[in-house]
Amino acid sequence: MFKNYLITAWRNIIKNGIFSLINISGLALGLMSCILIMLFVREETGFDKWLTDSDRIVRMHSAYYNPDNPPFLTVRSAGNMMEAVRDYAKNEVEDGVRLIRFGASVRKDDSALAEQVTFVDGSFFNIFDLSFVHGSKESSFKKPNDLVITEETAIKYFGKTDVIGEVMTVCCVGPEPSTVAVSGVIENLPDASHLDLDMIVYIDPVIVENNSGLNTWTSVNVYTYFKMRPGISLEQFQQRLTYWIDNESPFVQMFEENFGELAADAKISDNMRHKLMYLEDLHLRAREDAGNMGDLSPMGDKTLIITFSIVAALILLIACINFMNLSTARVSHRAREVAMRKVLGASRGQVAVQFLGEAIVIVLISLILALALVELLLPLYNQALGRQLELSLFSDLKLVFALLGLGLLIGLGAGSYPAIFLSGFQPGHLLRSSKGAESKTSSSLRLILVVVQFATSITLVVCTAVIYAQTQYAQSVDVGYVSEDKLVLNIRGAGDNRQRLRHELLKLPEISSVVYSSESPTQDNENNNQFTLLDGEHVVGENPQVLLNYHDMGYGFFEAYKVKPLAGRLFSEDFGSDEIKQDSDGQNGQLSASVILNESALRKFGFTSPQQAIGKTLESGNYKGQALTIIGIVPDIYFRSIKFGVRPTAYTMNTNRLRVASLTFSTNNVAALMEKVESIWKQTVPMQPIELQFLDEMMKAQYAEESIQLKMFSVFSLLAIVIACLGLYGLASFTTERRTREIGIRKVMGASVKDIVALLIWQFSKPVIIANLIAWPISIYAMLIWLESFSYRIDILWLGPICLVVGGSLLLVAWATVGGNAAKVARANPIKALRQE
């Protein structure tokens, strides 16, 4: 019997070639889309689960809340927090570790490369049980400056992995370069890890003690992890941590010294929160706490994963609808077959099994074709996503069983209605009747399914169009400065050679200016401090103390970026008091300097006009006792993505903090210019690798996530339309075939080809129009939610025209799909149609 089912299924696939091709190709495209998205989702949801005891490792995030400012969020914490919390919560915590990232120059022999070096406490391998290729965690990480590297790094620098004892020089975390010996080599970390670690150094406690950015309770510069004891939940640890913050931590005394006693109903944690998050959740959920400072590696997006999982399900639904529609549409051609089977003794169950079997065979053929398409397209898919996804069928049995289960589920789901519908025919009625088995219920169901198909496709296309519009808007918005023809050069390693470097670069005829700053646009490191408005020694104003973001700018920065003051002046060498001068130990060397505010900061202090603020004095928490005179007001400029908006900002000039050079150039041969810049760098800073980027590319990189979303939505929306149109074409072919005699009679009665085509097109236009009316409100609602993540976004009134354009375009596509087939039938000789039985 099973053999008979297979033979019958194969014969029907061959006999109904056009419908089988549409079914198989539609399902194959749907399965291909589903598999590609599934590979992406599987990697995104599997981050760090491979680590031993990953369910017991948590990280501490920090958040500071100020009533007059947006919350300051970061996945980092203060340097002193780890030891204090570990020692306090001994019942909940086994151990803790700090990770400190430094962009450093790593020297080996005569070469120097830029690397991200991670300095950690000696407890690192107690928390993260990584596999050693050479050495072990007991022998390789015992003392300060022990260096553990990955296999990839070992091969990169030494050409082999057994490199214990080899020496490298790291510059410059302390005052001088550090020479460190490789003490261990670990396996390369999987791509599915937020721990982007190539070089791990046991940090010298002396560096922590002498570094004000690490030996601190307030500056958040380290990543702090804890390993909880077995049986302890995150909620228990969180309660313990919050109690300590509010009652026994140094923050209580610090608050009282600065602000007096807390109100009876107030808590420290109302303004200063420390949140714990499971290691396994970091990749997809750390974004909630990250603010604008980022993580050790690019963060995932839980919403994006959910969105594309839904997209995969919808595309697969469209493909399944095609199968159901075409199967029920072909009922009249198989009704007598079903009747004969029943007359010869077949039960309803046997007939249903036969049709389910045919559905499963078609799905399995489609699955094989889909897997071939995935293998073919995976390199392009990885390139678009910047990933290294793999389809490893022979080594990943879970994936194989998942795909087979998915195929079986689709076969049963898509074939269930046709099987139940066809197996329910009464043989006596069918054998006596010359009419087909088509019923009003079946016809109505197909209409509903076509509406669902196109409503889904329209929704996807509208979402794609809105994402494209927002991405274009974000990249074209006036950021307040000129970003064209700018190169950004990292001068952190230039040290005392900065002025010589600038002098040599300005000798190049292609370069018109070289200006220094603490950060370039797009490099906002969330530097914040309290600024107090003073009148002599007295605090004045309605809002005397304001939390401001701050940047340090060198002479000519604003001029190079063509930022003009609204009032006052910019930093100038003609005035001797603009620069903040500090002694070598970081102490204030003079009592006055200058500051420039943006418009948002101006409003924070309560000034009603830019001119009103000129000449007023501020004091910064960074420079106690030093008067900062407001010399100018500049427009708000976007130092970061418009997703985060503009913050109240103060611009000062502390030359100790100038780490970036902006080069303005004018040449068409940019490649030659970059070679010249690199040559000057090597002559001036010979043992430091050059880090040179185009500012335009850095600005585009801010919207990399939206670009990936746009690419994925575009491709999968197109596939959804193709699949839906395949189904529409199949239904149109079947409909015109069933109405051949009617069309012949209409032509004999005088109907033109145009009239007949219009009749058939109108029949299929109705479900597409209904689909538009359903899809538009769903699309608009979804996109309004998505646009809320942007501080600045396209006008929501554009959503209406976008829906109209998309709906009209898909209606034209539907007309083209149906019209070609209808015109072919309408042009046929009516005599042949009237002779047809």
Helices and strands as residue ranges (DSSP letters): H 2-15, H 17-45, G 54-56, E 57-64, E 72-74, E 77-78, H 81-88, E 93-108, E 111-120, H 124-127, E 132-134, H 137-140, E 147-150, H 151-158, E 167-171, E 178-186, E 199-202, H 205-210, E 220-228, H 234-247, H 250-259, G 268-270, E 272-278, G 279-281, H 282-285, H 287-290, H 302-329, H 331-343, H 348-385, H 397-423, H 427-432, H 440-476, E 486-490, G 492-497, H 498-506, E 511-517, E 528-535, E 538-539, E 545-552, H 557-560, E 567-568, E 592-598, H 599-604, H 610-613, E 617-620, E 627-634, E 649-652, G 655-657, E 660-665, H 670-684, E 692-694, H 695-701, H 704-738, H 740-748, H 753-787, G 796-798, H 799-826, H 830-835
